[in-house]
């Protein structure tokens, strides 16, 4: 899928949509599942990590960058410069999405982590046919953003969601919870 800029198809950051009004990018049938991963994030240094497809070359599915000092608190207890936290990321089965936990982990506003979806290898662009809004899979791909579930079944575009190269979309991860790569239906 080729991503091109198309500003008339993007949603404002403060728009809330239900799951039924989003077209979440599915994985192709038979695509190797990315699964889940757990890793330590250290406040004293930057941390990067990737979740890959279980294929012969480990094509990336999702990547994260946690800047130094990104951890604010865990279950209400402040985290200092020498602290760390175990983060778990579970891929959403059959779709481009993930859950990041633990639920009580908070991030610094000025050093929040960034997530990047890589969808060149296994995206099923035919989902564009499910909406009259997109004439081609490329138009659908251009409208993709990372959406965050702010409350049950209400999603908003994650902060700074943007294309980050060909077939890559990145956003700031404001909080733990559910995130999907989607476009409005």
C-alpha positions as CSV (number, residue, x, y, z in Angstrom):
1,X,0.0,0.0,0.0
2,X,1.3,3.4,-0.8
3,X,0.6,6.2,1.6
4,X,0.1,9.7,0.2
5,X,-1.0,12.9,2.0
6,X,-4.7,13.7,1.7
7,X,-5.7,16.3,4.3
8,X,-9.4,16.3,3.4
9,X,-9.7,12.7,4.7
10,X,-8.1,13.2,8.2
11,X,-10.2,13.6,11.3
12,X,-9.5,16.3,13.9
13,X,-7.8,15.1,17.0
14,X,-10.8,15.9,19.2
15,X,-13.3,13.8,17.2
16,X,-14.7,10.8,19.0
17,X,-15.8,7.8,16.9
18,X,-17.3,4.5,17.9
19,X,-15.8,1.2,16.8
20,X,-18.6,0.8,14.3
21,X,-17.6,4.0,12.5
22,X,-14.0,3.1,12.1
23,X,-12.4,0.9,9.4
24,X,-9.6,-0.8,11.4
25,X,-6.9,-2.1,9.0
26,X,-7.0,-5.9,8.9
27,X,-4.1,-8.3,8.4
28,X,-4.3,-10.3,5.2
29,X,-5.7,-13.8,5.6
30,X,-2.9,-16.2,6.6
31,X,-0.6,-13.3,7.7
32,X,1.8,-14.5,10.5
33,X,0.5,-13.2,13.9
34,X,2.8,-10.8,15.7
35,X,1.7,-12.0,19.2
36,X,2.8,-10.1,22.2
37,X,6.0,-8.9,23.9
38,X,7.1,-7.7,27.3
39,X,10.1,-5.5,27.9
40,X,11.7,-3.2,30.5
41,X,11.5,0.6,30.1
42,X,14.2,2.5,32.0
43,X,13.7,6.1,32.9
44,X,17.5,6.7,32.8
45,X,17.9,6.0,29.1
46,X,15.9,5.7,25.9
47,X,14.3,2.3,25.1
48,X,13.3,1.1,21.7
49,X,11.5,-2.2,21.0
50,X,9.7,-3.9,18.1
51,X,7.0,-6.5,17.7
52,X,7.5,-8.5,14.6
53,X,5.5,-10.9,12.4
54,X,6.5,-14.5,12.9
55,X,7.7,-14.9,9.3
56,X,11.1,-16.0,7.9
57,X,12.6,-12.4,8.1
58,X,10.8,-11.0,11.1
59,X,9.1,-8.1,9.3
60,X,8.2,-5.4,11.8
61,X,4.6,-4.9,12.9
62,X,5.0,-2.3,15.5
63,X,7.8,-0.3,17.1
64,X,8.1,1.9,20.1
65,X,10.5,4.5,21.3
66,X,10.5,5.6,24.9
67,X,12.6,8.7,25.5
68,X,14.7,8.9,28.7
69,X,12.5,10.2,31.5
70,X,9.2,9.0,29.8
71,X,7.8,7.2,32.9
72,X,5.8,9.4,35.2
73,X,4.2,7.1,37.7
74,X,3.0,3.5,38.3
75,X,-0.3,3.0,40.2
76,X,0.0,6.5,41.4
77,X,3.5,6.2,42.8
78,X,6.0,8.6,41.2
79,X,8.8,7.1,39.1
80,X,12.2,8.8,39.3
81,X,15.2,8.9,37.0
82,X,16.6,5.5,38.2
83,X,13.2,3.6,38.0
84,X,12.0,1.2,35.4
85,X,8.7,-0.6,34.5
86,X,7.8,-3.8,32.7
87,X,5.7,-2.9,29.7
88,X,3.5,-5.5,27.9
89,X,2.2,-5.0,24.4
90,X,-0.4,-7.4,22.9
91,X,-1.2,-7.3,19.2
92,X,-4.9,-7.1,18.3
93,X,-5.7,-10.5,16.6
94,X,-6.4,-10.1,12.8
95,X,-6.0,-6.3,12.8
96,X,-3.4,-3.6,13.2
97,X,-3.9,-2.7,16.8
98,X,-2.4,-3.2,20.2
99,X,-3.0,-3.0,23.9
100,X,-0.2,-1.5,26.1
101,X,-0.1,-2.2,29.8
102,X,0.1,-2.1,32.8
103,X,-3.0,0.0,33.2
104,X,-1.5,2.1,36.1
105,X,1.5,3.3,34.1
106,X,1.5,7.0,33.2
107,X,3.9,8.9,30.9
108,X,5.4,12.4,31.0
109,X,3.7,14.8,28.6
110,X,7.0,16.2,27.3
111,X,8.7,12.8,26.9
112,X,5.8,10.4,26.0
113,X,6.6,7.3,24.0
114,X,6.0,7.0,20.3
115,X,4.5,4.0,18.5
116,X,4.9,3.2,14.8
117,X,2.8,0.7,12.8
118,X,4.6,-0.9,9.8
119,X,1.9,-2.2,7.4
120,X,3.6,-2.7,4.0
121,X,3.9,-6.5,4.2
122,X,0.6,-7.8,5.5
123,X,-2.1,-5.1,5.3
124,X,-5.4,-6.0,3.6
125,X,-6.2,-2.8,1.8
126,X,-9.5,-4.3,0.4
127,X,-11.1,-3.0,3.5
128,X,-11.5,0.3,1.6
129,X,-14.3,-1.4,-0.3
130,X,-16.4,-1.3,2.9
131,X,-16.8,2.4,2.6
132,X,-18.0,4.7,-0.2
133,X,-15.6,7.3,1.2
134,X,-12.5,5.7,-0.4
135,X,-12.3,5.0,-4.1
136,X,-9.0,3.0,-3.8
137,X,-6.9,1.3,-1.1
138,X,-4.4,4.1,-1.5
139,X,-7.0,6.7,-0.5
140,X,-7.9,4.6,2.5
141,X,-4.2,4.2,3.4
142,X,-3.7,8.0,3.2
143,X,-6.6,8.5,5.7
144,X,-5.1,6.1,8.3
145,X,-4.3,7.3,11.8
146,X,-3.6,5.7,15.1
147,X,-6.7,5.8,17.2
148,X,-6.8,5.5,21.0
149,X,-9.8,4.2,22.9
150,X,-10.4,6.9,25.5
151,X,-13.5,5.3,27.0
152,X,-15.3,2.1,26.2
153,X,-16.1,2.1,22.4
154,X,-15.1,5.8,21.9
155,X,-11.9,6.4,20.0
156,X,-10.0,9.6,19.1
157,X,-6.9,10.2,17.0
158,X,-3.8,9.7,19.1
159,X,-1.6,12.8,19.5
160,X,0.6,13.6,16.6
161,X,-0.7,10.7,14.5
162,X,1.0,11.1,11.1
163,X,2.6,9.2,8.2
164,X,6.2,8.4,9.1
165,X,7.5,7.0,5.8
166,X,6.0,4.8,3.3
167,X,3.5,2.4,4.8
168,X,4.3,3.6,8.3
169,X,2.0,5.6,10.7
170,X,3.3,6.9,14.0
171,X,1.7,8.6,17.0
172,X,2.4,9.6,20.6
173,X,1.2,7.1,23.2
174,X,-0.5,9.3,25.8
175,X,-1.6,6.5,28.1
176,X,-1.8,2.7,28.4
177,X,-4.8,1.0,26.8
178,X,-6.1,0.1,23.3
179,X,-4.8,1.6,20.0
180,X,-5.7,0.7,16.4
181,X,-4.6,1.8,12.9
182,X,-7.9,2.9,11.3
183,X,-9.7,5.5,9.2
184,X,-13.2,6.8,9.5
185,X,-15.9,4.7,7.8
